[in-house]
Amino acid sequence: MSIPPPPGPRQPEGFQGPHAQGQYPQSPYAAPQPQGAHPPPQFPYGPQGPHGPHGPYPPYGPYGFQPPAGAVNGVAIAALVCGLLCFLPAVGLVLGLIALWQIRRRSERGRGMAIAGSVLSSVGLALWVLSLSTNAAADFWEGFKEGARGNTILLLEEGDCFDSPDGLVGWTIEADQVPCSQEHDGEVFALVTLPDGAFPGDDSLVETADDRCYALQDGYAMDAWALPSDVDVYHITPSRESWDYGDRVITCVFGNRDADATLTGSLRRDESTLDADQVAYLKATHVLNAALDQIPVEEAEEDLPGNQKWAGQMSEALAEQSGMLREHEWPADAERPVTKLAGELEKAEAAWAKAAEADGLDAFYEHSAQGWELIDSRKTVTARKALGLATTPPTFGEDESESEDGTGSGDGGADDGSIEV
């Protein structure tokens, strides 16, 4: 499981946000395991044969006792039973071998049962190995999760709030689900199911979790202005051991940047909690935010063609956003401020289009500066107020840039760690 800490140097994936400022070691899957109907994943089935007494009689010797002629060896019976039931194949195999050794020394009966038990147990053991190396392992993993006690991190679903005894950075498997109205360490906002195949490696999983979780956060918390500035993205990723047992889920989590701080109240702002007008407005803002996320790393002095190409993308995004705002039928009290905002965005579209076609660096900066001024987030406050949305622009770290609707395009602090299960 992967989870990142706040800016500064989900390691917490399993809690593996992502969580880029520091490297956190990935711990092996060794946390205390939940009690359930199945053995914990880190302890695969293996031969665990009994090592008890030799039998009801003392060992052979000049003055030892011989068992009655024709007695059936009890261990042979046990080996046959284990072989037939096939739930402890390794034990049945060991019992069968012990029975054959005792029968040979004591002249007891039951050799056929011992051989049959050993053969059946060998077949059962082979089937166990085969099942754990194929997709049947996924069925085992599902059974393990169902049989696990309720506070395992593996059972968290989207919208769940929880406390983690080990925090959101490092490795863990425990999570106590609590009502979101109470104080809690994290809130699950998305689950990402990975394809089957060989274990991709810890670094690859963290990179995938970073990309997917950050991309999915707007779907759960659509209004970036309503997201507290001290909240960051963490993630929980599978460990190598849990992957072998069918774990294919990345859990995306909102948590506080401060490891000692908690959250209170749900951060969910989506179609299940917002009205149709609010959703329409926020979907329009996401178009421009997506373009802002693609801002070039190099300044225009270093890469003018790359910056002009991006300016063209900005122009296209602004045209799409303003079109979405004009097409929607707004409530009477929101119609005027939203229409005015659409007009400002159309002016910004023209400025960015000129920047994309600018003849030289000075012209690019002139038009792009005008474009930035026209998408100032403060111009959206009136429309937001009319729609009942948050009206206080969020604050940003020094490495983050601000979008039209107040979202940042920086890395934040979610890359500082991760959680692994």
C-alpha positions in Angstrom: 0.0 0.0 0.0 1.4 3.4 -0.8 0.8 6.7 0.8 2.7 10.0 0.6 3.2 12.5 3.3 2.8 16.2 2.9 5.3 18.5 1.1 8.6 18.1 2.6 10.5 14.9 2.6 0.3 6.3 0.0 6.3 5.7 3.0 2.9 4.7 4.5 -0.2 1.3 -1.4 -0.8 -0.2 0.5 -1.1 3.5 3.8 1.4 3.2 -1.2 -0.2 8.2 -2.1 2.2 8.6 -3.6 2.1 8.5 -2.4 8.0 13.2 -5.1 10.0 14.7 -2.8 11.5 11.9 -0.9 12.1 8.2 -1.2 10.5 5.9 1.3 11.5 2.3 1.6 9.0 -0.3 0.7 8.5 -2.7 3.6 7.8 -6.4 3.0 4.4 -7.7 3.6 4.9 -8.5 7.3 2.3 -6.5 9.2 0.2 -8.3 11.7 -2.4 -10.2 9.8 -6.2 -10.3 10.3 -7.8 -13.4 11.8 -10.1 -15.2 9.4 -11.0 -18.4 7.9 -7.8 -18.5 5.7 -4.2 -18.3 6.7 -2.4 -14.9 6.2 -1.0 -14.5 2.7 2.6 -14.3 3.9 2.5 -17.8 5.1 1.9 -20.0 2.0 0.9 -23.6 2.7 3.9 -25.8 3.3 4.6 -29.3 4.7 3.9 -29.2 8.4 4.0 -32.8 9.4 3.5 -34.1 13.0 6.6 -34.9 15.0 5.0 -36.6 17.9 5.7 -40.0 19.6 6.5 -43.1 17.7 3.3 -44.8 18.7 1.7 -46.5 21.6 4.5 -48.9 22.1 8.2 -48.4 23.1 10.9 -48.8 20.5 12.0 -52.2 19.4 14.9 -53.8 21.3 15.9 -57.1 22.8 13.5 -56.5 25.6 11.0 -54.3 23.8 7.3 -55.0 23.2 5.9 -56.1 19.8 2.5 -54.9 18.8 -0.1 -57.7 18.3 0.2 -59.4 15.0 -2.1 -58.1 12.4 -2.7 -54.7 14.0 -3.6 -51.8 11.6 -1.2 -48.9 11.8 -3.1 -45.8 13.1 -0.9 -43.3 11.3 -1.7 -45.0 8.0 -5.4 -44.5 8.6 -4.8 -40.8 9.4 -2.7 -40.5 6.2 -5.5 -41.9 4.1 -8.1 -39.6 5.7 -5.9 -36.5 5.0 -5.3 -37.7 1.4 -9.0 -38.2 0.8 -10.1 -34.9 2.3 -7.3 -33.1 0.5 -7.4 -30.0 2.8 -4.0 -30.8 4.4 -2.1 -32.5 1.6 1.4 -31.8 3.0 0.4 -33.3 6.3 -1.1 -36.4 4.6 2.1 -37.0 2.7 4.2 -36.8 5.8 1.9 -39.1 7.7 2.0 -41.6 4.9 5.8 -41.8 4.9 5.8 -42.1 8.7 3.2 -44.9 8.5 5.3 -46.9 6.0 8.3 -46.6 8.2 6.4 -47.8 11.2 4.7 -50.7 9.3 8.1 -51.9 8.1 9.5 -52.0 11.6 6.5 -53.3 13.4 5.1 -55.7 10.9 1.7 -53.9 11.1 -1.0 -53.9 8.5 -2.1 -50.8 6.6 0.6 -50.5 3.9 -2.0 -50.0 1.2 -3.7 -47.2 3.1 -0.4 -45.5 3.8 0.6 -45.6 0.1 -2.9 -44.4 -1.0 -2.8 -41.6 1.5 0.7 -40.5 0.3 -0.3 -40.6 -3.4 -3.6 -38.7 -2.8 -1.8 -36.1 -0.7 0.9 -35.7 -3.4 -1.8 -35.0 -5.9 -3.5 -32.6 -3.6 -0.2 -30.8 -2.9 0.4 -30.5 -6.6 -3.0 -29.0 -7.1 -2.4 -26.5 -4.3 0.8 -25.4 -6.0 -0.9 -25.2 -9.4 -3.8 -23.2 -8.1 -1.6 -20.7 -6.3 0.4 -20.1 -9.5 -2.7 -19.4 -11.7 -5.8 -17.3 -11.5 -7.1 -19.6 -8.8 -4.9 -17.6 -6.4 -7.2 -14.6 -7.0 -10.2 -16.7 -5.7 -8.1 -17.5 -2.6 -7.3 -13.8 -2.1 -11.0 -13.0 -2.3 -11.8 -15.7 0.2 -9.1 -14.4 2.5 -10.5 -10.9 2.4 -14.0 -12.1 3.1 -12.8 -14.1 6.0 -10.6 -11.3 7.4 -11.8 -9.3 10.3 -13.6 -6.0 9.6 -10.6 -3.7 10.2 -8.4 -4.8 7.4 -7.4 -2.1 4.9 -8.2 -4.6 2.1 -11.9 -4.2 2.6 -12.1 -0.4 2.2 -14.4 0.9 -0.4 -14.8 4.3 -2.1 -16.3 6.8 0.3 -15.0 5.0 3.5 -13.3 7.0 6.2 -10.9 5.2 8.5 -8.2 5.4 11.1 -4.8 3.7 10.5 -2.8 2.7 13.6 0.4 3.1 11.6 -0.5 6.3 9.9 -0.6 7.1 6.2 3.1 6.8 5.5 4.9 3.4 5.6 3.3 0.0 5.5 0.3 -1.4 7.2 -2.7 -3.7 6.8 -4.9 -2.4 9.6 -7.6 0.2 9.2 -10.5 0.9 11.5 -13.5 2.2 9.6 -15.2 5.1 11.2 -18.0 7.5 10.3 -16.7 10.4 8.1 -18.4 12.8 10.6 -15.8 11.8 13.2 -12.1 12.6 13.2 -10.2 10.2 10.9 -6.9 9.6 9.2 -8.0 9.0 5.6 -10.9 8.9 3.2 -11.0 6.6 0.2 -11.9 8.4 -3.0 -11.1 5.8 -5.7 -10.1 2.2 -6.3 -8.0 1.3 -9.3 -7.9 -2.4 -10.4 -4.7 -3.4 -12.1 -4.5 -6.1 -14.8 -3.2 -9.6 -14.1 0.4 -10.5 -14.9 3.8 -10.6 -13.2 4.5 -8.3 -10.3 5.4 -4.9 -11.9 7.7 -3.8 -9.1 7.3 -1.3 -6.3 8.6 1.7 -8.2 6.3 1.0 -11.1 3.3 0.6 -8.8 4.0 3.9 -7.1 4.3 5.6 -10.5 1.0 4.1 -11.6 -0.7 5.1 -8.3 0.6 8.7 -8.6 -0.8 9.0 -12.2 -4.1 7.3 -11.6 -5.0 8.7 -8.1 -4.2 12.3 -9.1 -6.3 12.0 -12.2 -9.2 10.6 -10.3 -9.4 13.0 -7.4 -11.4 15.6 -9.4 -14.1 13.0 -10.0 -14.7 12.6 -6.2 -13.9 16.1 -5.0 -15.1 18.1 -8.0 -14.9 21.5 -6.3 -11.2 22.1 -5.7 -12.0 25.2 -3.8 -13.8 23.2 -1.2 -10.8 20.9 -0.6 -8.8 22.0 2.4 -5.3 23.3 1.6 -3.7 20.8 4.1 -5.2 17.8 2.3 -3.1 15.7 0.0 -3.4 12.5 -2.0 -2.0 9.2 -0.6 -2.3 5.7 -2.0 -2.2 2.1 -0.9 -0.5 -0.4 -3.3 -0.1 -4.2 -3.3 3.1 -5.6 -2.0 4.9 -8.4 -3.8 3.5 -11.0 -1.4 -0.1 -9.8 -1.6 0.2 -9.6 -5.4 1.0 -13.3 -5.5 -2.3 -14.0 -3.7 -4.4 -12.0 -6.2 -4.2 -8.4 -4.8 -4.7 -6.1 -7.8 -6.2 -2.9 -6.2 -4.6 0.5 -5.7 -6.6 2.5 -3.0 -6.5 6.3 -3.5 -6.9 8.2 -0.2 -7.2 11.8 0.9 -5.3 12.5 4.1 -3.8 15.5 6.0 -0.3 16.6 5.0 0.5 16.8 8.7 1.0 13.2 10.0 -0.3 14.2 13.4 -3.4 15.9 12.1 -6.8 14.3 11.1 -9.7 15.1 8.9 -13.3 15.7 10.0 -16.3 15.5 7.6 -16.5 13.9 4.2 -14.6 15.6 1.3 -16.9 14.1 -1.3 -18.2 16.7 -3.7 -19.6 14.8 -6.8 -22.9 14.2 -8.5 -24.2 12.4 -5.4 -23.8 15.5 -3.2 -24.1 18.4 -5.7 -27.0 19.7 -7.8 -27.1 19.6 -11.6 -26.1 23.3 -12.0 -23.1 22.9 -9.7 -22.0 19.8 -11.5 -22.3 21.5 -14.9 -20.2 24.5 -13.8 -17.5 22.3 -12.2 -17.2 20.0 -15.3 -16.6 23.1 -17.4 -13.8 24.3 -15.1 -12.1 20.9 -15.3 -11.6 21.4 -19.1 -9.3 24.3 -18.5 -7.6 22.7 -15.5 -6.7 19.8 -17.7 -4.9 22.1 -20.1 -3.2 24.0 -17.2 -1.8 20.6 -16.0 0.1 20.4 -19.3 2.1 23.6 -18.8 5.6 23.2 -20.2 8.4 22.6 -17.7 10.8 25.0 -19.6 10.2 28.7 -19.8 9.4 30.3 -23.2 13.0 31.6 -23.4 14.2 28.0 -23.4 11.5 26.5 -25.5 9.3 29.0 -27.4 7.8 26.4 -29.8 6.8 24.2 -26.9 5.2 27.1 -25.0 3.3 28.2 -28.1 2.0 24.8 -28.7 0.7 24.7 -25.2 -0.8 28.2 -25.7 -2.8 26.7 -28.5 -4.1 24.0 -26.2 -5.1 26.7 -23.7 -7.1 28.5 -26.4 -8.9 25.3 -27.4 -9.7 24.5 -23.7 -11.1 28.0 -23.1 -13.3 27.8 -26.2 -14.7 24.5 -24.9 -15.2 25.8 -21.4 -17.0 29.0 -22.5 -19.2 26.9 -24.8 -20.2 24.6 -22.0 -21.1 27.5 -19.8 -23.2 29.2 -22.5 -25.0 25.9 -23.5 -26.3 25.2 -20.0 -29.6 26.6 -18.7 -28.7 28.3 -15.5 -31.0 29.4 -12.6 -32.1 33.0 -12.8 -29.8 34.3 -10.1 -26.8 32.6 -11.7 -27.5 33.4 -15.4 -25.9 36.9 -15.4 -22.6 36.1 -13.5 -22.0 32.9 -15.5 -22.7 34.6 -18.8 -20.3 37.4 -17.8 -17.6 34.8 -16.9 -18.1 33.1 -20.3 -17.4 36.4 -22.0 -14.1 36.8 -20.0 -13.1 33.3 -21.0 -13.7 34.1 -24.7 -11.5 37.1 -24.4 -8.8 34.9 -22.8 -9.3 32.4 -25.6 -8.4 35.1 -28.2 -5.3 36.2 -26.2 -3.9 32.7 -25.9 -4.6 32.1 -29.6 -2.4 35.2 -30.4 0.3 33.9 -28.0 0.3 30.6 -29.9 0.9 32.4 -33.2 3.2 35.1 -31.8 6.1 36.3 -33.9 8.9 36.2 -31.3 9.4 36.0 -27.6 8.2 39.5 -26.7 4.9 39.1 -28.5 4.3 35.7 -26.8 4.8 37.2 -23.4 2.6 40.2 -24.2 -0.4 38.0 -25.3 0.1 35.3 -22.7 0.2 37.9 -19.9 -3.1 39.1 -21.0 -4.4 35.6 -21.2 -3.3 34.9 -17.6 -5.1 38.1 -16.4 -8.3 37.1 -18.0 -8.4 33.7 -16.3 -7.8 35.1 -12.8 -9.7 32.9 -10.4 -11.1 35.9 -8.6 -13.3 36.5 -11.7 -15.2 33.3 -10.9 -16.2 34.2 -7.3 -19.5 35.9 -8.3 -20.7 33.0 -10.4 -19.7 30.5 -7.7 -21.6 32.4 -5.0 -24.7 32.4 -7.2 -24.4 28.6 -7.6 -23.7 27.9 -3.9 -20.2 26.7 -4.4 -17.1 27.6 -2.3 -16.0 31.2 -2.8 -12.5 31.3 -1.1 -9.7 30.4 -3.6 -7.4 27.8 -2.2 -3.8 28.5 -1.2 -0.8 26.8 -2.8 2.7 25.8 -2.1 5.6 27.6 -3.6 6.1 24.8 -6.2 2.4 24.8 -7.3 0.8 27.0 -10.0 -2.8 28.2 -9.8 -5.5 27.4 -12.3 -8.6 29.3 -13.4 -10.6 27.5 -10.8 -8.0 27.4 -8.1 -6.5 24.0 -8.6 -2.7 23.5 -8.5 -0.6 21.8 -11.1 2.4 21.2 -8.8 3.3 17.8 -7.4 2.1 18.6 -3.9 3.3 16.4 -1.1 1.7 13.2 -2.1 4.8 11.8 -3.6 6.6 11.8 -0.2 5.6 8.3 0.8 3.3 5.4 0.3 1.6 2.6 2.1 2.0 -1.0 1.2 -0.1 -4.0 2.1 
